[in-house]
Amino acid sequence: MNVRKLLRFSWIAPLVFFTVILLGGLFYPGYSHIRQHVSELAVPDSPVGFLVTWFGLIPFGLMIMAHAVGGILSYRGDILGILSFIAIFLTGVSFITVGIYPCDETCGLPDMSRQARLHANAAAATFVCIWISQLLTGIKTFTGRRSAFTFFAILMFIAGWLVNKAAAESWLGPENKGLIQRVYFVYVAVWLIASGIAARTRLRQRGE
């Protein structure tokens, strides 16, 4: 298995995802990236639902999983490193679940269908899994295995807390819920790319 090729998905996944989301918004009349969630592009009656689900959310999840497999193989012998990438793998699984179970028409909380609740729970799981991945990596800073990447993980963990707080308390205003969600997706993309760089660095250090 070519581990380096798997790790390329660390940047290919966000690139594909953001491209599809931008195209989805372009072909959805009246859609606002600032005021609306990404999930609203994929509701059952959306004109771009098929595009966003099958060329955006689900491939994004699959590519995250492929990247995570590359990371797990890169970190052989490092338990915390492996667990960190397992958490990233589960992030991919969660994004696939988000795609398979679309939310209701407005993606609102009141009177959610069972499908919408699954969607919401899976969306929350993407954040939790990324956060766990950063925590596991950051712990290395205090175990004598510190590096620029472990310090960066701590910073990302703190940034994740701020993003979550901003979303929960509507720092940018409830009308700008789409904008804060885009900030979250950038946050995920940054961690994917950083973890890919760290995994490739580890391979070079081992002469692979």
N, C-alpha and C positions, 0 to 999 in steps of 0.2 A: 504494500500500500504506500503510495506517494504522499507522505505526510505534508510536505510543503504545498502540494496542490490543494489539499484539504484546507490548509491555513489561509489560502487565498480568499476563501469565502468570508474571511473576517472583514474585508472591504468590498467584495463583490455583493454580499447580501444587502448592506445598507444602500449601495448604489442602485441596485435593482429596485429595492423597496421604495426609495424616495422618488425614483423616476416614475414608477407606476402610480404612486399617490399623486404626484403632480399632474400626470396625464389624466388620472381619474377626475381630479378637481376641474381640469380644463374642459372635459366633456360632460360634466354634470351641471346643467344650467342652474345658475343661482347659488351654487355651492361656494362656501367661504372657508378657506384654510384657517382663518383667524377665529371664526365664530363656531365652527362645527368640528366634531370629532371625526377622525379617520374612519371609524366604524360606520358612520352614516353614509359613507360611499358604498358600503357593502350590504346595506339592508336589502331585504328580498325584492323590493320594487325599484331598486336603484338602476338607472340606465347603464351604470358602469360596475355593477355588483360583480359580475363574472370576471371582469378584468382585474379588479382590486383583490378579489378572493383568490383566484387561481393563478394570477401572475404577480401578485403582491404579497398578501399575508401568508399563504401556505408555502410558496417558494422561499420566502424570507425565513420561515421557521425551519424548513428543510436545510437551507444553507447554513443557518446558525448551528444546527445539529451536526452537519458535516465539519464545520470549523471546530466544534467542540471535540469531536472524535480526534481530529488532528492535534488539538491541544492536549488531550488525555495521553495520546501516544508520545507527544513531545516531553511530557512531564513524568515519564516512567520513573518510579523510585521516589517520587515526591508526593506524599499523601495529600497534603494541603493543596498542592497544584492540581492534582487529579480531581479532588473534590470540587475545586473551584470551576473546573471545566465541566464537571457533571452538572453543576448548577447552571452553567451556560447551555448545556444540552437540554435541560428541562425548560429553559427559557424558550428554546426553539419549539419544543413540544407544546408549550403554552400558546405560542403564536399560531401554530397550526390549529389548535383548538379554537382560538379566536376566529379563525377563518371558517372553520367547519360549522360553528354555531354563531350565525350573525345576530346582532342585537335587533331589537324592535325598531319601528320606524324612526322614532326620535332618540333612541338610545337613552331614554330617561329612566330614572329609578322607580317611580311609582308604577304599581301594577305590572311589573315585568313578567314576561312569560318564562317558562322553564329554560327555554333556549337562550333567552336574553340573560338570565342569571348565570348560566354556564359561560356565556360570552364574557360577562363582567368579572366573574371569578377568575377565568383564564387570563384576562387582561391584567388583573391585579397580580396574578402569579408571575407574569413576566417581570414585573418590577421587583417582587420579592426575590426571585431567583437571581437576577442580576446583582441585587444588593448582597445576597449571600455569597456570591462569587467574589465580590469585592472584599467582603469581610474576611473570607478565608485567605485571600491573597494578602490583605493588610496585616493579618495576624503574624505573618512571617517576619514583619518588621521587628517584632518583639521576641523572636526566637533565634536571633543570631543569623538570620538569612535575609537581612535587609538588602534592598536594591532600589534603584530609581522606580521600578515598577511597583514594588510593595508600598512605597511612599505615595505613589500616584493612586494606588488602590484606596488608600485611606482618604485622600482628597476626593476621589470619586464617590466614596461611601458618604461623606459629608454632603457633597453636592446632591446626591440622590435624596438625602433627607430633606434638603432645601427644596428640591423639585417637588417632592411629595407634599411638603407643607404648603408650598405655593399653590398646588392643585387643590388640596383640601380646603384651604382658606380663601381661594379665589383672589390671590394677590393681584392678578392682572385684570380682575373684574370677571364676573360670571359670563359676560358676553364674549369674553376672549378665551373660552375653554379650549378651542382648537389650537390656539397659539401655545398654551402651556403644554398641551399634549405633544406638539411638535418639538418643544424643548426636551421633553422626555425621550422622544425617539432619537434625537441628536445625542442625548446622554447615553442611550443604549449603543448607538453606532460608535461613539468614541470608545466605549469599553470593549466592544468587539474588536475594533482596529488595534487598540492598545494591547489586548490579550494576544492577538495574532502576532504583533511585533515581538512581544515577550517570548512567545513559543518559538518563533524562528530564531531569536537570539539564543535560546537554550539549545536548539539543534546545532547551531554554529559552535557553541561552546563545547559540545560533545563531539564535534567533528562529523556531523551527519548532514 
